[in-house]
Amino acid sequence: AVAAFLMPSEDASAIFRVVSAVLALAALFAASVCLELYQESKAKQEAKAGKNMFEVQTMRLELPPKPPGGVFGAARGMPELLKGYPVTTATEVKLLDHGFLLTSATPDGTRRLRVRLLGGDAVGWETGGEAWEEQRRRWIEAVRAAPRVAEVARIGWRD
């Protein structure tokens, strides 16, 4: 733009030099806008490529051996108990030696939650004892009931 404006006067008139300078500045502005749009689209593509649909995110959590409030109370409070882990009707539940494993498919990959149920102090409540096994079964019932309890609470259904 400066070169077009400072052109010798015998080669071009003042009006032509001003118009040339304005056109040069407009071309420079258009090029910078195009470059910025290109860089934004490239960053978006890299962000999309960065998500791995096959990535498995695993969390660990320790819970008391007995579900608080029984099966229904634990099902109703499941989002707080599992620290926001998404439990749906499609969530898979597998038994583990010290608790259970939840597996959920989400749009950004697979999420797993390893839940360890703490053992109690009484006879039979130690990890793997009869009472502990019964409470683990109740925890799993609560996990399976949680999506339905949440839906009932959402719609405010009453008998």
VMD Tcl script that draws the C-alpha trace (Angstrom):
set ca {
  {0.00 0.00 0.00}
  {2.87 2.35 0.85}
  {4.65 1.52 -2.41}
  {1.47 2.20 -4.40}
  {0.95 5.53 -2.64}
  {4.58 6.66 -3.03}
  {4.64 5.85 -6.75}
  {6.33 8.60 -8.83}
  {3.79 11.21 -9.96}
  {4.84 11.04 -13.64}
  {3.74 7.32 -13.80}
  {0.31 7.79 -12.15}
  {-2.00 10.49 -10.86}
  {-2.72 11.06 -7.17}
  {-6.20 9.51 -7.45}
  {-4.80 6.36 -9.02}
  {-2.17 6.11 -6.26}
  {-4.83 6.44 -3.50}
  {-7.08 3.83 -5.19}
  {-4.09 1.47 -5.55}
  {-3.20 1.90 -1.87}
  {-6.81 1.21 -0.77}
  {-7.00 -1.90 -2.99}
  {-3.70 -3.17 -1.59}
  {-4.93 -2.68 1.99}
  {-8.24 -4.47 1.16}
  {-6.32 -7.42 -0.33}
  {-4.12 -7.59 2.77}
  {-7.20 -7.54 5.05}
  {-8.91 -10.31 3.02}
  {-5.77 -12.45 3.16}
  {-5.52 -12.07 6.96}
  {-9.23 -13.01 7.40}
  {-8.79 -16.08 5.18}
  {-5.70 -17.13 7.11}
  {-7.54 -16.79 10.43}
  {-10.50 -18.86 9.15}
  {-8.11 -21.54 7.89}
  {-6.32 -21.72 11.24}
  {-9.65 -22.02 13.13}
  {-10.90 -24.84 10.89}
  {-7.58 -26.67 11.24}
  {-7.77 -26.36 15.05}
  {-11.33 -27.78 15.02}
  {-10.22 -30.71 12.86}
  {-7.32 -31.44 15.22}
  {-9.67 -31.28 18.21}
  {-12.03 -33.76 16.53}
  {-9.15 -36.03 15.61}
  {-7.91 -35.86 19.21}
  {-11.01 -37.67 20.53}
  {-10.53 -41.39 20.52}
  {-13.87 -43.20 20.40}
  {-12.16 -46.35 21.68}
  {-10.56 -44.69 24.71}
  {-11.58 -46.23 28.02}
  {-11.74 -43.86 30.98}
  {-11.58 -45.68 34.32}
  {-12.48 -44.25 37.71}
  {-12.18 -45.90 41.12}
  {-14.49 -45.40 44.05}
  {-14.88 -46.86 47.52}
  {-18.34 -47.20 49.04}
  {-19.64 -48.46 52.39}
  {-20.65 -52.13 52.46}
  {-24.34 -51.35 53.05}
  {-26.32 -49.14 50.61}
  {-27.45 -46.01 52.48}
  {-31.25 -45.96 52.74}
  {-31.57 -49.49 51.38}
  {-31.93 -50.33 47.71}
  {-34.43 -47.54 46.94}
  {-32.53 -44.88 48.89}
  {-29.28 -45.79 47.16}
  {-30.99 -45.87 43.74}
  {-32.46 -42.42 44.34}
  {-29.10 -40.98 45.43}
  {-26.97 -42.83 42.87}
  {-25.64 -39.71 41.05}
  {-24.20 -38.39 44.32}
  {-22.98 -41.79 45.53}
  {-21.16 -42.53 42.25}
  {-19.78 -38.98 41.95}
  {-21.67 -38.18 38.73}
  {-20.89 -41.41 36.88}
  {-23.59 -41.88 34.17}
  {-25.76 -44.90 34.95}
  {-28.26 -45.85 32.23}
  {-30.34 -48.90 31.47}
  {-27.55 -49.98 29.11}
  {-24.84 -49.83 31.80}
  {-23.15 -53.21 32.22}
  {-22.53 -54.51 35.74}
  {-19.86 -57.15 36.45}
  {-18.96 -58.70 39.78}
  {-15.42 -58.27 41.10}
  {-13.72 -59.82 44.12}
  {-13.90 -56.57 46.10}
  {-17.04 -55.00 44.61}
  {-18.32 -54.51 41.08}
  {-17.46 -52.86 37.76}
  {-19.78 -50.54 35.82}
  {-19.23 -49.99 32.09}
  {-21.12 -47.28 30.18}
  {-20.82 -46.20 26.55}
  {-20.75 -42.41 26.14}
  {-20.36 -40.24 23.02}
  {-16.69 -39.62 23.87}
  {-15.74 -43.25 24.47}
  {-16.27 -45.89 27.10}
  {-16.28 -45.10 30.80}
  {-15.69 -47.60 33.57}
  {-16.16 -47.28 37.28}
  {-14.51 -49.77 39.63}
  {-16.46 -49.78 42.86}
  {-14.79 -51.27 45.90}
  {-17.12 -52.06 48.75}
  {-15.38 -51.67 52.07}
  {-15.47 -54.60 54.45}
  {-17.11 -54.41 57.83}
  {-15.77 -55.31 61.28}
  {-18.41 -57.89 62.28}
  {-18.21 -61.59 61.49}
  {-19.63 -62.17 58.02}
  {-19.21 -58.51 57.02}
  {-15.56 -58.86 56.04}
  {-14.92 -58.63 52.31}
  {-16.28 -61.79 50.73}
  {-18.36 -62.81 53.77}
  {-22.02 -63.83 53.54}
  {-23.45 -60.51 54.78}
  {-21.01 -58.57 52.58}
  {-22.07 -60.62 49.51}
  {-25.75 -59.86 50.29}
  {-25.01 -56.14 50.50}
  {-23.06 -56.24 47.22}
  {-26.14 -57.84 45.62}
  {-28.24 -54.96 47.01}
  {-25.81 -52.38 45.65}
  {-26.11 -53.96 42.20}
  {-29.93 -53.92 42.48}
  {-29.71 -50.22 43.33}
  {-27.45 -49.53 40.34}
  {-29.84 -51.32 38.00}
  {-32.85 -49.48 39.47}
  {-31.23 -46.02 39.44}
  {-32.15 -45.02 35.83}
  {-35.79 -45.96 36.40}
  {-35.95 -44.17 39.76}
  {-34.43 -41.06 38.15}
  {-37.03 -41.14 35.37}
  {-39.90 -41.51 37.86}
  {-38.53 -38.59 39.88}
  {-38.11 -36.50 36.72}
  {-41.71 -36.89 35.58}
  {-43.09 -36.69 39.13}
  {-45.13 -39.86 38.77}
  {-47.31 -40.80 41.71}
  {-49.36 -43.95 42.28}
}
mol new
graphics top color blue
foreach p $ca { graphics top sphere $p radius 0.5 }
foreach p [lrange $ca 0 end-1] q [lrange $ca 1 end] { graphics top cylinder $p $q radius 0.2 }
display resetview
